[in-house]
Amino acid sequence: MVLELTDQTFEAEVLHSKKPVLVSFSAAKCGPCKALHPIIDKIAEANSKVKFAQLDIVAYPIVANKYKVSALPTILLFHSGMINQFVGKPTKEALVKFISIV
């Protein structure tokens, strides 16, 4: 399951999470973002060690601005702070490797 974040829920769900959290920053009209969602959904189904979340930067720009998200999609991995970043649409294999550091 992929959690939908807002500017108001980001801190509690991501920064205070006991589990690592992968956050996909996207926008409803972003084609590569739409193509990435099913990949993240499949990985989330098979991975219980990481929490998966997404944040629409158009609807909720505060967090995106804080982390200087300027290109979409951008994926940030958090575990006691931000630990990894990927900009663009990764393959499923690249995304699995991206989260394997936790």
C-alpha positions in Angstrom: 0.0 0.0 0.0 1.2 3.5 -0.9 0.3 6.2 1.6 -0.9 9.6 0.3 1.0 12.3 2.1 0.1 16.0 2.6 2.2 18.9 3.9 0.5 18.3 7.3 1.1 14.5 7.5 4.7 14.4 6.2 6.5 14.9 9.4 4.6 12.3 11.4 4.5 9.7 8.6 8.0 10.2 7.3 10.3 11.9 9.7 9.0 10.1 12.8 8.6 6.7 11.1 10.4 3.8 12.7 10.7 2.2 9.3 12.5 3.6 6.3 10.2 5.6 4.0 10.4 6.0 0.2 8.6 9.1 -0.8 7.7 9.7 -4.5 7.2 13.3 -5.3 4.8 13.6 -8.3 2.0 15.6 -9.9 -1.3 14.4 -11.4 -0.4 15.7 -14.9 3.2 14.2 -15.0 3.3 11.3 -17.4 6.5 9.7 -16.1 5.0 10.0 -12.6 1.9 8.1 -13.7 4.1 5.4 -15.2 6.1 5.1 -12.0 3.1 4.5 -9.7 2.4 0.9 -10.8 6.1 0.1 -10.3 6.1 1.4 -6.8 2.8 -0.4 -6.0 4.3 -3.7 -7.0 7.4 -3.2 -4.9 5.3 -2.0 -2.0 3.3 -5.2 -2.1 6.4 -7.3 -1.8 8.4 -5.2 0.7 7.4 -4.9 4.3 10.6 -3.4 5.6 10.0 0.0 3.9 7.0 2.3 4.0 6.0 3.7 0.6 4.4 7.1 0.2 3.7 9.7 -2.4 3.2 13.5 -2.3 1.6 15.6 -5.0 3.8 18.7 -5.2 1.1 20.8 -6.9 -1.4 20.2 -4.1 1.2 20.2 -1.3 4.2 22.3 -2.3 5.7 23.1 1.2 7.5 19.8 1.7 8.6 19.7 -2.0 10.1 23.2 -1.6 11.8 22.2 1.6 13.6 19.3 -0.1 14.2 21.4 -3.3 12.3 19.0 -5.5 12.5 20.7 -9.0 12.1 17.8 -11.4 9.5 15.0 -11.5 9.4 12.3 -10.6 11.8 12.7 -7.6 12.1 9.8 -5.1 13.6 10.4 -1.7 14.4 7.7 0.8 14.2 8.6 4.5 15.5 6.8 7.6 16.4 9.2 10.4 16.6 11.9 7.8 17.0 11.8 4.0 19.5 9.2 3.0 19.1 8.8 -0.8 17.7 10.6 -3.8 16.7 9.5 -7.3 15.4 11.9 -10.0 13.6 10.6 -13.0 11.6 7.4 -13.6 13.7 4.3 -12.5 13.1 0.8 -13.7 11.8 -1.7 -11.2 15.2 -3.2 -10.7 16.8 0.2 -10.2 14.2 1.1 -7.6 14.7 -2.2 -5.7 18.4 -1.5 -5.7 17.8 2.1 -4.5 15.9 0.9 -1.4 18.3 -2.0 -0.7 20.6 0.3 1.3 18.3 0.2 4.3 
